[in-house]
């Protein structure tokens, strides 16, 4: 990975918030960020937010 010029500017990391999700394939509950989180257990994108 090239690091010339530094990494991407994502702002203040502490201000980023994660949401709780549950995987519809394996039932794993986890915290994730982004538009399309992936289950860390089975790598599925078939997840939904936990309310």
DOKEVO-459492 format. One record per atom (N, C-alpha, C, O): residue in one letter; atom name; z, y, x. Coordinates in steps of 0.02 Angstrom, whole numbers, plus 32768, in hexadecimal, padded with zeros to 4 digits. Each point is the difference from the previous one (the first is absolute). Layout:
residu:atome:z:y:x
a:CA:Z:Y:X
...
***
This chain:
residu:atome:z:y:x
x:N:8000:7FC5:802A
x:CA:8000:803B:7FD6
x:C:8000:803E:802C
x:O:8027:8004:8030
x:N:7FAF:802A:7FC1
x:CA:7FFB:803D:8027
x:C:8036:8031:7FE9
x:O:800A:800B:7FC4
x:N:801A:8012:806C
x:CA:8034:8030:7FEE
x:C:7FF1:8045:801A
x:O:802C:802B:7FFF
x:N:7F98:7FE1:8016
x:CA:7FEE:8043:8019
x:C:8005:8031:7FC6
x:O:7FE2:7FF5:7FCB
x:N:8043:8041:803F
x:CA:8007:8031:7FCC
x:C:8039:7FF1:7FCF
x:O:800B:8026:7FD1
x:N:8019:7FA4:803A
x:CA:8038:7FEF:7FD4
x:C:7FEA:7FD9:7FC3
x:O:7FC5:7FF5:7FF4
x:N:806B:7FF6:7FE6
x:CA:7FF4:7FD8:7FC4
x:C:7FF1:802D:7FC5
x:O:7FFD:803D:8006
x:N:7FFA:7FA5:7FC0
x:CA:7FF3:8028:7FC4
x:C:803D:8029:7FED
x:O:8039:7FEB:800B
x:N:7FBB:804F:7FD9
x:CA:8035:802C:7FEB
x:C:8014:7FEE:7FB9
x:O:7FDE:8012:7FD0
x:N:805B:7FCA:8029
x:CA:8016:7FED:7FBD
x:C:803A:802B:7FE9
x:O:801E:7FF3:7FCC
x:N:7FF3:803F:805A
x:CA:8036:802D:7FED
x:C:8044:7FE3:8011
x:O:8007:7FDA:8030
x:N:802A:803A:7FA9
x:CA:8045:7FEC:800C
x:C:800B:7FB9:7FE5
x:O:7FFF:7FF5:7FC3
x:N:800A:7FDB:8069
x:CA:8007:7FB9:7FED
x:C:803B:7FF6:7FD2
x:O:7FFD:7FD6:7FD3
x:N:803A:804E:8037
x:CA:803B:7FF7:7FD6
x:C:7FF3:8014:7FB8
x:O:8024:7FE8:7FD3
x:N:7FAA:8042:8020
x:CA:7FF4:8016:7FBB
x:C:7FD4:7FCF:7FD9
x:O:7FF9:8006:7FC4
x:N:7FE9:7FC9:805F
x:CA:7FD8:7FCE:7FDD
x:C:802E:7FD2:7FD9
x:O:8034:7FEB:8018
x:N:7FB7:8005:7FAB
x:CA:802A:7FD3:7FD8
x:C:7FDA:7FC0:7FF0
x:O:7FC3:8000:7FF9
x:N:8062:7FCA:8003
x:CA:7FE2:7FC0:7FEF
x:C:8013:7FEE:7FB9
x:O:8032:8019:7FE5
x:N:7FA7:7FBB:7FFD
x:CA:800D:7FE9:7FBD
x:C:800E:7FB5:8002
x:O:7FEA:7FDD:802E
x:N:803A:800C:7FA1
x:CA:800C:7FB8:7FFA
x:C:7FC6:7FDF:7FDD
x:O:7FE5:801A:7FCF
x:N:8007:7FAC:804A
x:CA:7FC9:7FD9:7FE3
x:C:8014:7FB7:7FFB
x:O:802D:7FE9:8022
x:N:7FB1:7FF4:7FB1
x:CA:8008:7FB8:7FFB
x:C:7FBA:7FE0:8003
x:O:7FD2:8017:7FDF
x:N:8028:7FB5:8048
x:CA:7FC1:7FDD:8008
x:C:7FF6:7FD1:7FC5
x:O:802C:7FD8:7FF0
x:N:7F9A:802D:7FEF
x:CA:7FF1:7FD6:7FC7
x:C:7FEC:7FB9:8015
x:O:7FFE:7FD3:7FD6
x:N:7FF4:8023:8069
x:CA:7FEC:7FBD:8018
x:C:803B:7FD7:8018
x:O:8006:7FC5:7FEF
x:N:8027:8059:803A
x:CA:8037:7FD8:801C
x:C:8045:8016:7FE8
x:O:8031:7FDE:800E
x:N:7FD4:805A:7FCD
x:CA:803F:8017:7FE5
x:C:802C:8027:8030
x:O:8038:8011:7FF0
x:N:7FAE:7FFD:804C
x:CA:8026:8025:8032
x:C:800B:8049:7FE9
x:O:7FD1:8020:7FEA
x:N:806C:7FF8:801D
x:CA:800F:8047:7FF2
x:C:8004:8023:8043
x:O:8020:7FE8:802F
x:N:7FBF:8052:7FD5
x:CA:7FFF:8025:803F
x:C:7FF6:804A:7FF3
x:O:7FF0:8014:7FC8
x:N:801A:8014:806C
x:CA:7FF2:8047:7FFD
x:C:7FBF:800D:8024
x:O:7FF4:7FE4:8036
x:N:7FE2:8046:7FAD
x:CA:7FBF:800F:801E
x:C:7FEC:8047:7FF4
x:O:801D:8024:7FD7
x:N:7FAF:7FF1:804E
x:CA:7FE5:8043:7FF9
x:C:7FB5:7FFC:7FFE
x:O:7FE2:7FCF:8016
x:N:7FFF:8064:7FD0
x:CA:7FB7:8003:7FFF
x:C:7FE4:7FF0:7FBC
x:O:8024:7FEF:7FD1
x:N:7F9A:8018:802B
x:CA:7FDF:7FF4:7FC0
x:C:7FF7:7FB6:7FF0
x:O:8002:7FED:7FC6
x:N:7FF6:7FEA:806D
x:CA:7FF6:7FB8:7FF5
x:C:802E:7FD8:802E
x:O:7FE9:7FE6:8033
x:N:8057:8016:7FBC
x:CA:802E:7FDB:802B
x:C:7FEF:7FB6:8001
x:O:7FE3:7FE5:7FD1
x:N:8030:7FFB:8065
x:CA:7FF3:7FB8:8009
x:C:8043:7FDD:8008
x:O:802C:8019:8023
x:N:7FDB:7FAD:7FBE
x:CA:803E:7FD9:8005
x:C:800A:7FEA:8048
x:O:7FD2:7FE2:801E
x:N:8068:802C:7FFF
x:CA:800B:7FEB:8046
x:C:8009:7FB5:8007
x:O:7FFA:7FE5:8037
x:N:8013:7FF8:7F93
x:CA:800B:7FB8:8003
x:C:7FBE:7FD9:7FFE
x:O:7FF5:7FD5:802A
x:N:7FE0:803A:7FA4
x:CA:7FC3:7FD8:7FF8
x:C:7FC0:8029:800A
x:O:7FC9:7FE4:7FFB
x:N:803D:805C:8014
x:CA:7FC8:802D:800E
x:C:7FD5:800F:7FC2
x:O:7FC9:801B:8007
x:N:804F:7FD5:7FBD
x:CA:7FDB:800D:7FC3
x:C:8003:804A:7FEE
x:O:8032:8022:800E
x:N:7F9A:7FF8:7FD2
x:CA:8001:8043:7FE5
x:C:800E:7FFF:7FB5
x:O:7FFD:8034:7FDF
x:N:8013:7F93:8006
x:CA:800F:7FF8:7FB9
x:C:804A:8010:7FF5
x:O:8028:7FD3:7FF3
x:N:7FE9:806D:8012
x:CA:8045:8016:7FFA
x:C:8006:8035:7FCA
x:O:7FCF:8022:7FF0
x:N:806D:7FE5:7FF4
x:CA:800B:8035:7FCF
x:C:8043:8022:8010
x:O:802D:7FE2:801C
x:N:7FD8:805E:7FD2
x:CA:803E:8025:800C
x:C:803A:7FE3:7FD7
x:O:7FF6:7FEA:7FC8
x:N:8045:8017:8055
x:CA:803D:7FEB:7FDD
x:C:801D:803E:7FDF
x:O:8005:8035:8020
x:N:800E:7FC5:7FA3
x:CA:801B:803A:7FDB
x:C:804B:8003:8004
x:O:801E:802D:7FE4
***
